Amino acid sequence: MTPMREARLARGLMLKDAAAMAGVDTGALSRFERGQEHVSLPALYRLAKAIGLEALERELAPYVLEHKK
């Protein structure tokens, strides 16, 4: 199990809910969690924010314009 999936499940989030919160396609998130697809930095930032991965969110923030919104 990937760390992203572990974190999502630990927070009790269904795949479809995390995808909706982050604004990504459910299938794309599933493939990302299985290591079959990459996501953009903005999408990874939104996923970290949606799942509550504060450390990852802080690390990505300087590289993502949308964190300033």
Jmol script that loads the backbone (N, CA, C; Angstrom):
load data "model"
ATOM      1  N   MET A   1       0.843  -1.176   0.000  1.00  0.00           N
ATOM      2  CA  MET A   1       0.000   0.000   0.000  1.00  0.00           C
ATOM      3  C   MET A   1       0.895   1.249   0.000  1.00  0.00           C
ATOM      4  N   THR A   2       0.544   2.216  -0.823  1.00  0.00           N
ATOM      5  CA  THR A   2       1.347   3.431  -0.926  1.00  0.00           C
ATOM      6  C   THR A   2       1.070   4.362   0.259  1.00  0.00           C
ATOM      7  N   PRO A   3       2.035   5.224   0.589  1.00  0.00           N
ATOM      8  CA  PRO A   3       1.829   6.165   1.700  1.00  0.00           C
ATOM      9  C   PRO A   3       0.604   7.069   1.509  1.00  0.00           C
ATOM     10  N   MET A   4       0.335   7.498   0.288  1.00  0.00           N
ATOM     11  CA  MET A   4      -0.817   8.362   0.044  1.00  0.00           C
ATOM     12  C   MET A   4      -2.109   7.611   0.361  1.00  0.00           C
ATOM     13  N   ARG A   5      -2.188   6.372  -0.068  1.00  0.00           N
ATOM     14  CA  ARG A   5      -3.399   5.586   0.207  1.00  0.00           C
ATOM     15  C   ARG A   5      -3.519   5.302   1.702  1.00  0.00           C
ATOM     16  N   GLU A   6      -2.407   4.970   2.345  1.00  0.00           N
ATOM     17  CA  GLU A   6      -2.423   4.726   3.784  1.00  0.00           C
ATOM     18  C   GLU A   6      -2.935   5.951   4.531  1.00  0.00           C
ATOM     19  N   ALA A   7      -2.448   7.128   4.145  1.00  0.00           N
ATOM     20  CA  ALA A   7      -2.859   8.369   4.805  1.00  0.00           C
ATOM     21  C   ALA A   7      -4.337   8.634   4.572  1.00  0.00           C
ATOM     22  N   ARG A   8      -4.800   8.407   3.337  1.00  0.00           N
ATOM     23  CA  ARG A   8      -6.217   8.622   3.030  1.00  0.00           C
ATOM     24  C   ARG A   8      -7.094   7.707   3.857  1.00  0.00           C
ATOM     25  N   LEU A   9      -6.738   6.433   3.902  1.00  0.00           N
ATOM     26  CA  LEU A   9      -7.532   5.462   4.655  1.00  0.00           C
ATOM     27  C   LEU A   9      -7.470   5.728   6.152  1.00  0.00           C
ATOM     28  N   ALA A  10      -6.312   6.146   6.648  1.00  0.00           N
ATOM     29  CA  ALA A  10      -6.171   6.442   8.069  1.00  0.00           C
ATOM     30  C   ALA A  10      -7.086   7.580   8.498  1.00  0.00           C
ATOM     31  N   ARG A  11      -7.407   8.454   7.555  1.00  0.00           N
ATOM     32  CA  ARG A  11      -8.286   9.578   7.848  1.00  0.00           C
ATOM     33  C   ARG A  11      -9.746   9.259   7.520  1.00  0.00           C
ATOM     34  N   GLY A  12      -9.983   8.014   7.120  1.00  0.00           N
ATOM     35  CA  GLY A  12     -11.348   7.571   6.863  1.00  0.00           C
ATOM     36  C   GLY A  12     -11.966   8.128   5.599  1.00  0.00           C
ATOM     37  N   LEU A  13     -11.128   8.537   4.647  1.00  0.00           N
ATOM     38  CA  LEU A  13     -11.641   9.111   3.397  1.00  0.00           C
ATOM     39  C   LEU A  13     -11.785   8.046   2.322  1.00  0.00           C
ATOM     40  N   MET A  14     -12.938   8.038   1.689  1.00  0.00           N
ATOM     41  CA  MET A  14     -13.138   7.177   0.534  1.00  0.00           C
ATOM     42  C   MET A  14     -12.384   7.784  -0.642  1.00  0.00           C
ATOM     43  N   LEU A  15     -12.012   6.955  -1.598  1.00  0.00           N
ATOM     44  CA  LEU A  15     -11.293   7.406  -2.782  1.00  0.00           C
ATOM     45  C   LEU A  15     -12.046   8.518  -3.499  1.00  0.00           C
ATOM     46  N   LYS A  16     -13.339   8.320  -3.715  1.00  0.00           N
ATOM     47  CA  LYS A  16     -14.123   9.311  -4.444  1.00  0.00           C
ATOM     48  C   LYS A  16     -14.202  10.628  -3.685  1.00  0.00           C
ATOM     49  N   ASP A  17     -14.245  10.586  -2.362  1.00  0.00           N
ATOM     50  CA  ASP A  17     -14.320  11.811  -1.566  1.00  0.00           C
ATOM     51  C   ASP A  17     -13.007  12.587  -1.620  1.00  0.00           C
ATOM     52  N   ALA A  18     -11.887  11.891  -1.477  1.00  0.00           N
ATOM     53  CA  ALA A  18     -10.583  12.551  -1.550  1.00  0.00           C
ATOM     54  C   ALA A  18     -10.369  13.147  -2.939  1.00  0.00           C
ATOM     55  N   ALA A  19     -10.758  12.408  -3.960  1.00  0.00           N
ATOM     56  CA  ALA A  19     -10.614  12.909  -5.332  1.00  0.00           C
ATOM     57  C   ALA A  19     -11.457  14.164  -5.534  1.00  0.00           C
ATOM     58  N   ALA A  20     -12.687  14.151  -5.045  1.00  0.00           N
ATOM     59  CA  ALA A  20     -13.566  15.313  -5.196  1.00  0.00           C
ATOM     60  C   ALA A  20     -13.007  16.516  -4.436  1.00  0.00           C
ATOM     61  N   MET A  21     -12.512  16.296  -3.236  1.00  0.00           N
ATOM     62  CA  MET A  21     -11.959  17.384  -2.432  1.00  0.00           C
ATOM     63  C   MET A  21     -10.737  18.012  -3.097  1.00  0.00           C
ATOM     64  N   ALA A  22      -9.961  17.187  -3.800  1.00  0.00           N
ATOM     65  CA  ALA A  22      -8.741  17.665  -4.445  1.00  0.00           C
ATOM     66  C   ALA A  22      -8.973  18.098  -5.889  1.00  0.00           C
ATOM     67  N   GLY A  23     -10.163  17.852  -6.406  1.00  0.00           N
ATOM     68  CA  GLY A  23     -10.461  18.232  -7.782  1.00  0.00           C
ATOM     69  C   GLY A  23      -9.742  17.388  -8.812  1.00  0.00           C
ATOM     70  N   VAL A  24      -9.573  16.108  -8.502  1.00  0.00           N
ATOM     71  CA  VAL A  24      -8.939  15.191  -9.456  1.00  0.00           C
ATOM     72  C   VAL A  24      -9.910  14.062  -9.778  1.00  0.00           C
ATOM     73  N   ASP A  25      -9.684  13.423 -10.892  1.00  0.00           N
ATOM     74  CA  ASP A  25     -10.504  12.305 -11.325  1.00  0.00           C
ATOM     75  C   ASP A  25     -10.282  11.112 -10.394  1.00  0.00           C
ATOM     76  N   THR A  26     -11.360  10.431 -10.028  1.00  0.00           N
ATOM     77  CA  THR A  26     -11.268   9.275  -9.132  1.00  0.00           C
ATOM     78  C   THR A  26     -10.360   8.200  -9.711  1.00  0.00           C
ATOM     79  N   GLY A  27     -10.503   7.938 -11.007  1.00  0.00           N
ATOM     80  CA  GLY A  27      -9.658   6.928 -11.653  1.00  0.00           C
ATOM     81  C   GLY A  27      -8.190   7.313 -11.635  1.00  0.00           C
ATOM     82  N   ALA A  28      -7.919   8.602 -11.856  1.00  0.00           N
ATOM     83  CA  ALA A  28      -6.531   9.074 -11.837  1.00  0.00           C
ATOM     84  C   ALA A  28      -5.937   8.928 -10.443  1.00  0.00           C
ATOM     85  N   LEU A  29      -6.729   9.240  -9.416  1.00  0.00           N
ATOM     86  CA  LEU A  29      -6.230   9.084  -8.045  1.00  0.00           C
ATOM     87  C   LEU A  29      -5.974   7.619  -7.739  1.00  0.00           C
ATOM     88  N   SER A  30      -6.852   6.756  -8.175  1.00  0.00           N
ATOM     89  CA  SER A  30      -6.658   5.326  -7.960  1.00  0.00           C
ATOM     90  C   SER A  30      -5.365   4.844  -8.619  1.00  0.00           C
ATOM     91  N   ARG A  31      -5.156   5.264  -9.870  1.00  0.00           N
ATOM     92  CA  ARG A  31      -3.930   4.859 -10.570  1.00  0.00           C
ATOM     93  C   ARG A  31      -2.692   5.457  -9.902  1.00  0.00           C
ATOM     94  N   PHE A  32      -2.794   6.686  -9.414  1.00  0.00           N
ATOM     95  CA  PHE A  32      -1.674   7.318  -8.709  1.00  0.00           C
ATOM     96  C   PHE A  32      -1.347   6.540  -7.442  1.00  0.00           C
ATOM     97  N   GLU A  33      -2.368   6.173  -6.696  1.00  0.00           N
ATOM     98  CA  GLU A  33      -2.139   5.411  -5.463  1.00  0.00           C
ATOM     99  C   GLU A  33      -1.518   4.045  -5.732  1.00  0.00           C
ATOM    100  N   ARG A  34      -1.769   3.500  -6.900  1.00  0.00           N
ATOM    101  CA  ARG A  34      -1.183   2.202  -7.259  1.00  0.00           C
ATOM    102  C   ARG A  34       0.163   2.346  -7.959  1.00  0.00           C
ATOM    103  N   GLY A  35       0.625   3.579  -8.134  1.00  0.00           N
ATOM    104  CA  GLY A  35       1.918   3.810  -8.773  1.00  0.00           C
ATOM    105  C   GLY A  35       1.895   3.662 -10.274  1.00  0.00           C
ATOM    106  N   GLN A  36       0.708   3.750 -10.873  1.00  0.00           N
ATOM    107  CA  GLN A  36       0.567   3.579 -12.313  1.00  0.00           C
ATOM    108  C   GLN A  36       0.452   4.891 -13.069  1.00  0.00           C
ATOM    109  N   GLU A  37       0.344   5.999 -12.340  1.00  0.00           N
ATOM    110  CA  GLU A  37       0.175   7.296 -12.984  1.00  0.00           C
ATOM    111  C   GLU A  37       0.797   8.369 -12.099  1.00  0.00           C
ATOM    112  N   HIS A  38       1.256   9.424 -12.732  1.00  0.00           N
ATOM    113  CA  HIS A  38       1.788  10.578 -12.002  1.00  0.00           C
ATOM    114  C   HIS A  38       0.718  11.656 -11.953  1.00  0.00           C
ATOM    115  N   VAL A  39       0.844  12.528 -10.965  1.00  0.00           N
ATOM    116  CA  VAL A  39      -0.044  13.683 -10.902  1.00  0.00           C
ATOM    117  C   VAL A  39       0.813  14.939 -10.916  1.00  0.00           C
ATOM    118  N   SER A  40       0.232  16.034 -11.310  1.00  0.00           N
ATOM    119  CA  SER A  40       0.949  17.309 -11.344  1.00  0.00           C
ATOM    120  C   SER A  40       1.214  17.795  -9.920  1.00  0.00           C
ATOM    121  N   LEU A  41       2.143  18.723  -9.788  1.00  0.00           N
ATOM    122  CA  LEU A  41       2.411  19.302  -8.470  1.00  0.00           C
ATOM    123  C   LEU A  41       1.174  19.981  -7.882  1.00  0.00           C
ATOM    124  N   PRO A  42       0.429  20.762  -8.679  1.00  0.00           N
ATOM    125  CA  PRO A  42      -0.780  21.353  -8.101  1.00  0.00           C
ATOM    126  C   PRO A  42      -1.777  20.297  -7.608  1.00  0.00           C
ATOM    127  N   ALA A  43      -1.928  19.208  -8.356  1.00  0.00           N
ATOM    128  CA  ALA A  43      -2.843  18.145  -7.928  1.00  0.00           C
ATOM    129  C   ALA A  43      -2.324  17.464  -6.669  1.00  0.00           C
ATOM    130  N   LEU A  44      -1.026  17.237  -6.598  1.00  0.00           N
ATOM    131  CA  LEU A  44      -0.439  16.624  -5.407  1.00  0.00           C
ATOM    132  C   LEU A  44      -0.616  17.542  -4.199  1.00  0.00           C
ATOM    133  N   TYR A  45      -0.444  18.837  -4.403  1.00  0.00           N
ATOM    134  CA  TYR A  45      -0.661  19.813  -3.337  1.00  0.00           C
ATOM    135  C   TYR A  45      -2.111  19.750  -2.845  1.00  0.00           C
ATOM    136  N   ARG A  46      -3.061  19.735  -3.778  1.00  0.00           N
ATOM    137  CA  ARG A  46      -4.472  19.671  -3.393  1.00  0.00           C
ATOM    138  C   ARG A  46      -4.803  18.370  -2.677  1.00  0.00           C
ATOM    139  N   LEU A  47      -4.195  17.268  -3.120  1.00  0.00           N
ATOM    140  CA  LEU A  47      -4.404  15.984  -2.444  1.00  0.00           C
ATOM    141  C   LEU A  47      -3.855  16.024  -1.028  1.00  0.00           C
ATOM    142  N   ALA A  48      -2.662  16.560  -0.873  1.00  0.00           N
ATOM    143  CA  ALA A  48      -2.064  16.665   0.458  1.00  0.00           C
ATOM    144  C   ALA A  48      -2.944  17.500   1.370  1.00  0.00           C
ATOM    145  N   LYS A  49      -3.476  18.577   0.841  1.00  0.00           N
ATOM    146  CA  LYS A  49      -4.354  19.454   1.612  1.00  0.00           C
ATOM    147  C   LYS A  49      -5.648  18.733   1.970  1.00  0.00           C
ATOM    148  N   ALA A  50      -6.242  18.035   1.009  1.00  0.00           N
ATOM    149  CA  ALA A  50      -7.504  17.325   1.236  1.00  0.00           C
ATOM    150  C   ALA A  50      -7.352  16.198   2.245  1.00  0.00           C
ATOM    151  N   ILE A  51      -6.225  15.509   2.189  1.00  0.00           N
ATOM    152  CA  ILE A  51      -6.015  14.361   3.058  1.00  0.00           C
ATOM    153  C   ILE A  51      -5.477  14.778   4.425  1.00  0.00           C
ATOM    154  N   GLY A  52      -4.970  15.987   4.504  1.00  0.00           N
ATOM    155  CA  GLY A  52      -4.463  16.475   5.776  1.00  0.00           C
ATOM    156  C   GLY A  52      -3.003  16.171   6.018  1.00  0.00           C
ATOM    157  N   LEU A  53      -2.232  16.109   4.944  1.00  0.00           N
ATOM    158  CA  LEU A  53      -0.792  15.865   5.057  1.00  0.00           C
ATOM    159  C   LEU A  53      -0.074  17.217   5.099  1.00  0.00           C
ATOM    160  N   GLU A  54      -0.090  17.832   6.275  1.00  0.00           N
ATOM    161  CA  GLU A  54       0.411  19.196   6.418  1.00  0.00           C
ATOM    162  C   GLU A  54       1.871  19.352   6.012  1.00  0.00           C
ATOM    163  N   ALA A  55       2.715  18.389   6.367  1.00  0.00           N
ATOM    164  CA  ALA A  55       4.146  18.489   6.038  1.00  0.00           C
ATOM    165  C   ALA A  55       4.343  18.503   4.519  1.00  0.00           C
ATOM    166  N   LEU A  56       3.654  17.634   3.809  1.00  0.00           N
ATOM    167  CA  LEU A  56       3.765  17.594   2.352  1.00  0.00           C
ATOM    168  C   LEU A  56       3.189  18.863   1.745  1.00  0.00           C
ATOM    169  N   GLU A  57       2.083  19.326   2.292  1.00  0.00           N
ATOM    170  CA  GLU A  57       1.469  20.561   1.818  1.00  0.00           C
ATOM    171  C   GLU A  57       2.450  21.734   1.945  1.00  0.00           C
ATOM    172  N   ARG A  58       3.130  21.842   3.083  1.00  0.00           N
ATOM    173  CA  ARG A  58       4.115  22.913   3.284  1.00  0.00           C
ATOM    174  C   ARG A  58       5.290  22.790   2.326  1.00  0.00           C
ATOM    175  N   GLU A  59       5.735  21.579   2.073  1.00  0.00           N
ATOM    176  CA  GLU A  59       6.864  21.360   1.155  1.00  0.00           C
ATOM    177  C   GLU A  59       6.520  21.767  -0.275  1.00  0.00           C
ATOM    178  N   LEU A  60       5.301  21.513  -0.682  1.00  0.00           N
ATOM    179  CA  LEU A  60       4.881  21.803  -2.054  1.00  0.00           C
ATOM    180  C   LEU A  60       4.454  23.251  -2.261  1.00  0.00           C
ATOM    181  N   ALA A  61       4.024  23.918  -1.205  1.00  0.00           N
ATOM    182  CA  ALA A  61       3.466  25.267  -1.315  1.00  0.00           C
ATOM    183  C   ALA A  61       4.340  26.243  -2.105  1.00  0.00           C
ATOM    184  N   PRO A  62       5.655  26.283  -1.923  1.00  0.00           N
ATOM    185  CA  PRO A  62       6.454  27.248  -2.686  1.00  0.00           C
ATOM    186  C   PRO A  62       6.429  27.018  -4.195  1.00  0.00           C
ATOM    187  N   TYR A  63       6.052  25.831  -4.618  1.00  0.00           N
ATOM    188  CA  TYR A  63       6.076  25.485  -6.038  1.00  0.00           C
ATOM    189  C   TYR A  63       4.702  25.557  -6.698  1.00  0.00           C
ATOM    190  N   VAL A  64       3.673  25.889  -5.910  1.00  0.00           N
ATOM    191  CA  VAL A  64       2.307  25.877  -6.409  1.00  0.00           C
ATOM    192  C   VAL A  64       1.673  27.245  -6.189  1.00  0.00           C
ATOM    193  N   LEU A  65       1.227  27.863  -7.250  1.00  0.00           N
ATOM    194  CA  LEU A  65       0.635  29.190  -7.157  1.00  0.00           C
ATOM    195  C   LEU A  65      -0.689  29.206  -6.407  1.00  0.00           C
ATOM    196  N   GLU A  66      -1.455  28.123  -6.499  1.00  0.00           N
ATOM    197  CA  GLU A  66      -2.795  28.143  -5.922  1.00  0.00           C
ATOM    198  C   GLU A  66      -2.797  28.173  -4.402  1.00  0.00           C
ATOM    199  N   HIS A  67      -1.686  27.931  -3.745  1.00  0.00           N
ATOM    200  CA  HIS A  67      -1.675  27.980  -2.281  1.00  0.00           C
ATOM    201  C   HIS A  67      -1.854  29.411  -1.781  1.00  0.00           C
ATOM    202  N   LYS A  68      -1.657  30.388  -2.640  1.00  0.00           N
ATOM    203  CA  LYS A  68      -1.774  31.792  -2.238  1.00  0.00           C
ATOM    204  C   LYS A  68      -3.205  32.292  -2.301  1.00  0.00           C
ATOM    205  N   LYS A  69      -4.120  31.450  -2.784  1.00  0.00           N
ATOM    206  CA  LYS A  69      -5.532  31.862  -2.916  1.00  0.00           C
ATOM    207  C   LYS A  69      -6.205  31.891  -1.568  1.00  0.00           C
TER     208      LYS A  69
END
end "model"
wireframe off; spacefill off
backbone 0.3
color backbone group
